[in-house]
Amino acid sequence: MQLPIYQVDAFTDKLFGGNPAAVIPLKSWLADDLMQRIALENNLSETAFFVPNADGFEIRWFTPTVEVNLCGHATLATAFVIFNVLKYPKDIILFSSKSGILKVRKADKWLELDFPLQETFISDAPEGLIENIGKKPKEIYRAADDYMLVYGTQKEIEKLKPDFSALKNIKARGIIVTAKAKSKKIDFVSRFFGPGSGIDEDPVTGSAHTKLVPYWSKIFNKTELTAEQISSRKGYLKCTLVNDRVLMAGKGKLYLKGKISI
C-alpha cells in the first residue's frame, strides 16, 4: 500500500525554519501501532494523520515514541496541506481531535489555530528538574502535562543547556521555559524540551502557547501578543486570548511531497 506524505515547516514562511511536521492523508484509520511505527520512521517531532468526516476531518498526532492529545505545529501543517495542496474550498477547517473540536481559519497567508487554553498553577519542582535544566527560574508552574518555568531574561533562556538524558526521568510531556522578549517587536519568548516524549528540543510548539498566552496576557494586561520560540530554527506566532480559547496565527512552507510504501 502507498500513502501520500507531505512535510511542512510550520510557524515560518522560510524553508529550514519553524517546526517540520509530516502530514499523511488517510481515507480511514490505520492500526495505532502502524501509525506509531510510521512516525518513528519519519523521525520528526510530530507526524499528523487525518481522515475526512461529515463536518471536516479527524486528526491524530504521533511523536516518534507516543501519541499526543494536542499538537499545534502539526495541525497548522495539516491545514496548510488541506488548503494549499488539496485545495479545500472553505475558509475554516474543523478538526475533531482528542482535545475536542479545533478550528483553523485561513486569513490571507496566515493560518489561525483556535485551541482551548490550558490553565497553569504554581507548582513545586520535581526532583531533578532544576539541577538538570541548568538554572533556577523565578517561578514554576504546572499546566496539564507540562511544567512551565519563568525566567527573568531572554538571555537566561538562550544559555540553557539541559541534561536531556536526566530530564527523561521527569514525569511530564514537556518542559516550557519562557521570559519577556528583549525585542520591542515581540512580547515573550520560549523554548520547549520534551525528552520524555522522544523530543529533546521541539523547534516551535503550538500547544505550549495554550499555556503561555494566558500567563503572559495577565502579565502584560492585554489579549493580543506576539511570540517567538527561540530554538535554532525559530518560529513566530501572533496570539490572541479570547475567553477560554487561544488563537495562534502562523505561516507554513511546503518542503516535501511524496509517497510512502507500507
C-alpha positions, 0 to 999 in steps of 0.5 A: 500500500502507498500513502501520500506524505507531505512535510511542512515547516510550520510557524515560518514562511522560510524553508529550514525554519519553524517546526517540520511536521509530516502530514499523511492523508488517510481515507480511514484509520490505520492500526495505532501501532502502524501509525506509531511505527510510521512516525518513528520512521519519519523521525520528526517531532510530530507526524499528523494523520487525518481522515475526512468526516461529515463536518471536516476531518479527524486528526491524530498526532504521533511523536516518534515514541507516543501519541499526543492529545494536542499538537499545534505545529502539526495541525497548522501543517495539516491545514496548510496541506488541506488548503494549499495542496488539496485545495479545500474550498472553505475558509475554516477547517474543523478538526475533531481531535482528542482535545475536542473540536479545533478550528483553523481559519485561513486569513490571507497567508496566515493560518489561525489555530483556535485551541482551548487554553490550558490553565497553569498553577504554581507548582513545586519542582520535581526532583531533578528538574532544576539541577538538570535544566541548568538554572533556577527560574523565578517561578514554576508552574504546572499546566496539564502535562507540562511544567512551565518555568519563568525566567527573568531574561531572554538571555537566561533562556538562550544559555540553557543547556539541559541534561536531556538524558536526566530530564527523561526521568521527569514525569511530564510531556514537556518542559516550557521555559519562557521570559519577556522578549528583549525585542520591542517587536515581540512580547515573550519568548520560549523554548520547549524540551520534551525528552520524555516524549522522544523530543529533546528540543521541539523547534516551535510548539503550538500547544505550549502557547495554550499555556503561555498566552494566558500567563503572559496576557495577565502579565502584560494586561492585554489579549493580543501578543506576539511570540517567538520560540527561540530554538535554532530554527525559530518560529513566530506566532501572533496570539490572541486570548479570547475567553477560554480559547487561544488563537495562534496565527502562523505561516507554513512552507511546503518542503516535501511531497511524496509517497510512502510504501507500507 
